[in-house]
Amino acid sequence: MRNTSRRREQILCQLVETGSVHVAELVVRFGVSAVTIRGDLEQLESQGLAVRNHGGATLMRMPPQEHSMRQKDTLHAAQKDAIGAAAAQFVQPGDNIIIDSGTTTMPLARRLRDATDVTVMTNGLNIAWELADAPGVRLILTGGTLRKQSLSLQGAQAEACLNEYNFDTLFLGVDGLDLKFGLTTHHEAEARLNHRMVERARRVIVVSDASKFGRVSLHRIALLDRVDIVVTDPAITAEYREGLERQGVTVVVATVEVPLPVDPG
């Protein structure tokens, strides 16, 4: 499975670089059958990233670019802060929750510094640092291997850690949310860990600014039938709000405070 994921990542990279790929060339490059390559291209087509043609495929749309944590911190900051505040209202004393790594979940963690009797498991170093001295929070780290790009712990150790617990709520950040393809992320190991989080939580709340809607990254976390609530900002389109609600997802739109202009005088 990991070989398959890596091969598809490399095929997608080639599509982005050249605009098209050919089955015969990919067969030689990867040393697999034409049937296997056609399956890879079919998967990319199902995600809306490529269009198959006779003998290969062409790029349909660019996958979203992965930014560093420093870059992500500066993107949609007001929206993320509002989303975090709205999401925090779903946490009650006595809850056991998972907070995924990321910059959209970070404002939620800040709101929980004054929480009472809440257990938080996280794979995010930024989340752990924010809650490390919160007196009312019992903090559990997943363990695992650090991925520096996202400051997240991942891998077999992190996945195995989750087997010992059941949680009331998962607060999940995503790189893409598509009405058809579901929740996606850039990295295979993060997708596997996030999928395991979804399995261990009774309620799944996705926290995502509206810029993520309509995007599809290479690795799927889960379909939307596993999502209970999406907390987002007012930029969500009617198409996406109605599409989510048709699939049984409750949509919560956070109120974003617009800074008042500063009087230069």
C-alpha positions in Angstrom: 0.0 0.0 0.0 2.8 2.4 0.8 4.5 1.6 -2.5 1.2 2.4 -4.2 0.9 5.7 -2.5 4.5 6.7 -3.2 4.1 5.8 -6.9 0.9 7.8 -7.2 2.6 10.8 -5.5 5.4 10.6 -8.1 3.0 10.2 -11.0 1.1 13.3 -9.8 4.4 15.2 -9.5 5.2 14.3 -13.1 1.7 15.5 -14.2 2.3 18.8 -12.4 5.7 19.2 -14.1 4.9 18.1 -17.6 1.1 18.3 -17.9 0.7 14.7 -19.1 1.9 11.2 -18.6 2.0 8.0 -20.7 1.2 4.5 -19.5 4.1 2.9 -21.4 6.6 5.3 -19.9 5.3 4.8 -16.4 5.4 1.0 -16.8 9.1 1.2 -17.5 9.8 3.8 -14.8 8.1 1.9 -12.0 8.5 -1.7 -13.2 4.9 -2.5 -12.8 2.2 -3.7 -15.2 0.1 -1.4 -17.4 -3.0 -2.6 -15.5 -1.4 -1.2 -12.3 -0.6 2.1 -13.9 -4.1 2.5 -15.3 -5.4 1.9 -11.8 -3.2 4.7 -10.5 -4.5 7.0 -13.2 -8.1 6.0 -12.5 -7.6 6.9 -8.9 -6.2 10.3 -9.8 -9.1 10.9 -12.2 -11.6 10.0 -9.4 -10.1 12.8 -7.3 -10.5 15.3 -10.1 -6.7 15.7 -10.5 -6.3 14.1 -13.9 -8.2 13.1 -17.0 -7.4 9.8 -18.6 -7.0 9.5 -22.4 -5.8 6.9 -24.8 -2.4 5.8 -23.6 -2.1 8.0 -20.6 -3.6 11.0 -18.7 -3.4 14.8 -18.6 -3.5 17.2 -15.6 -7.0 18.3 -14.7 -6.3 20.6 -11.8 -3.4 21.4 -9.5 -3.3 19.8 -6.1 -3.2 22.3 -3.3 0.3 23.3 -2.3 1.6 22.3 1.1 2.8 25.3 3.1 5.1 25.3 6.1 3.7 25.8 9.6 5.1 29.4 9.6 3.3 30.1 6.3 0.1 28.5 7.5 0.1 30.7 10.6 -0.3 33.8 8.5 -3.1 32.4 6.2 -6.7 33.2 7.2 -5.7 34.0 10.8 -8.9 35.8 11.7 -11.0 33.0 10.3 -9.0 30.4 12.1 -9.4 32.3 15.4 -13.1 32.5 15.0 -13.4 28.8 14.0 -11.4 27.9 17.1 -13.7 29.9 19.4 -16.8 28.3 17.9 -15.3 24.8 18.1 -14.4 25.3 21.8 -18.1 25.5 22.6 -18.5 21.8 21.9 -16.1 20.9 24.7 -17.6 20.2 28.1 -16.1 19.3 31.5 -15.3 15.6 31.7 -14.8 15.2 27.9 -12.0 13.1 26.4 -11.0 14.6 23.1 -8.5 14.4 20.3 -7.0 17.6 18.8 -5.3 17.0 15.5 -2.1 18.9 14.7 -2.3 22.1 12.6 -2.8 25.8 12.6 -6.6 25.7 12.4 -6.8 23.6 15.6 -4.3 25.8 17.4 -6.9 28.6 18.3 -9.1 25.8 19.7 -6.3 24.7 22.0 -5.8 28.3 23.2 -9.5 28.4 24.1 -9.1 25.3 26.3 -6.4 26.6 28.5 -9.0 27.5 31.1 -11.0 24.3 30.6 -11.9 22.1 33.6 -11.4 18.3 33.7 -10.7 17.7 30.0 -8.4 15.0 28.7 -6.7 16.0 25.4 -4.8 13.6 23.2 -2.8 15.2 20.4 -0.2 14.4 17.7 0.7 18.1 17.4 3.7 19.6 19.1 2.2 23.1 18.8 -1.0 21.9 20.5 0.9 20.1 23.3 3.0 23.2 23.9 -0.1 25.4 24.2 -1.8 23.1 26.7 1.3 21.9 28.6 0.7 24.1 31.6 -3.1 24.3 31.5 -4.2 23.2 35.0 -7.6 21.7 34.0 -6.2 19.7 31.0 -4.8 16.2 31.2 -2.5 16.0 28.2 -1.6 12.8 26.3 0.9 12.8 23.3 0.6 10.1 20.7 4.3 9.5 20.4 5.7 8.6 17.0 8.1 10.1 14.5 8.1 13.9 14.1 7.3 15.3 10.7 8.9 18.8 10.8 6.8 20.2 7.9 3.7 20.0 10.0 5.1 19.6 13.6 3.1 16.4 13.8 3.9 13.0 15.3 2.9 10.1 13.1 3.8 6.5 12.2 3.1 3.1 13.6 3.7 4.1 17.2 1.2 7.0 17.0 -1.4 4.8 15.4 -0.9 2.0 17.9 -1.3 4.4 20.8 -4.8 5.2 19.7 -5.9 1.6 20.1 -5.9 2.0 23.9 -8.5 4.8 24.0 -12.0 5.9 23.1 -12.8 9.5 22.7 -15.9 11.7 22.8 -14.8 14.1 20.1 -12.1 14.5 17.4 -11.3 18.0 16.2 -9.7 17.4 12.8 -8.0 19.8 10.5 -7.7 19.0 6.8 -5.9 20.1 3.7 -8.9 19.5 1.5 -12.7 18.9 1.8 -14.5 17.7 -1.3 -18.2 16.8 -1.4 -17.5 13.7 -3.4 -14.0 12.6 -2.3 -14.2 13.6 1.3 -11.4 14.7 3.6 -7.9 14.7 2.3 -4.3 15.6 3.4 -0.9 15.9 1.7 0.9 13.2 3.5 0.3 9.4 3.5 1.3 8.8 7.2 -0.9 11.7 8.4 -3.8 10.4 6.5 -3.5 7.0 8.1 -3.2 8.5 11.6 -6.1 10.8 11.0 -8.2 7.9 9.7 -7.4 6.0 12.9 -8.5 9.1 14.9 -11.8 9.1 13.1 -12.3 5.4 14.0 -11.6 6.0 17.8 -14.0 9.0 18.2 -17.7 9.0 18.7 -18.1 12.4 17.1 -16.0 14.0 14.4 -15.8 17.8 14.1 -13.9 19.2 11.1 -12.4 22.7 11.7 -11.6 24.3 8.3 -11.6 27.7 6.8 -13.7 27.9 3.6 -10.6 28.0 1.3 -10.1 24.3 1.8 -13.5 23.4 0.3 -13.3 22.0 -3.2 -9.7 21.0 -2.8 -8.4 17.4 -3.1 -5.0 16.3 -1.8 -3.6 12.9 -2.7 -4.4 11.0 0.5 -7.9 10.5 1.7 -8.6 10.5 5.4 -12.3 9.6 5.4 -15.6 10.2 3.5 -18.0 12.8 4.7 -20.4 10.1 6.1 -17.9 9.9 9.1 -18.2 13.7 9.8 -20.8 15.1 12.2 -20.0 18.8 12.3 -18.0 21.2 10.1 -17.0 24.5 11.7 -16.0 27.1 9.1 -16.2 30.8 8.3 -18.7 32.9 6.4 -16.9 32.5 3.0 -18.5 29.0 2.7 -20.5 28.9 -0.6 -24.2 28.0 -0.7 -23.2 25.0 -2.8 -20.9 23.6 -0.1 -23.2 24.4 2.8 -26.2 22.7 1.1 -24.0 19.8 -0.1 -22.7 19.1 3.4 -26.2 19.4 4.9 -27.6 16.9 2.3 -25.0 14.4 3.6 -26.1 14.8 7.2 -23.3 17.1 8.3 -24.2 20.0 10.6 -22.5 23.3 9.4 -21.5 25.9 12.0 -20.4 29.2 10.6 -18.2 31.2 13.0 -18.5 34.9 13.3 -15.3 36.6 12.1 -14.5 39.9 13.7 -13.3 42.4 11.1 -10.7 44.8 12.6 -11.7 48.4 12.6 -9.5 50.7 10.4 -7.0 52.7 12.4 -7.4 56.4 12.4 -4.0 57.9 11.3 -4.9 61.1 13.1 
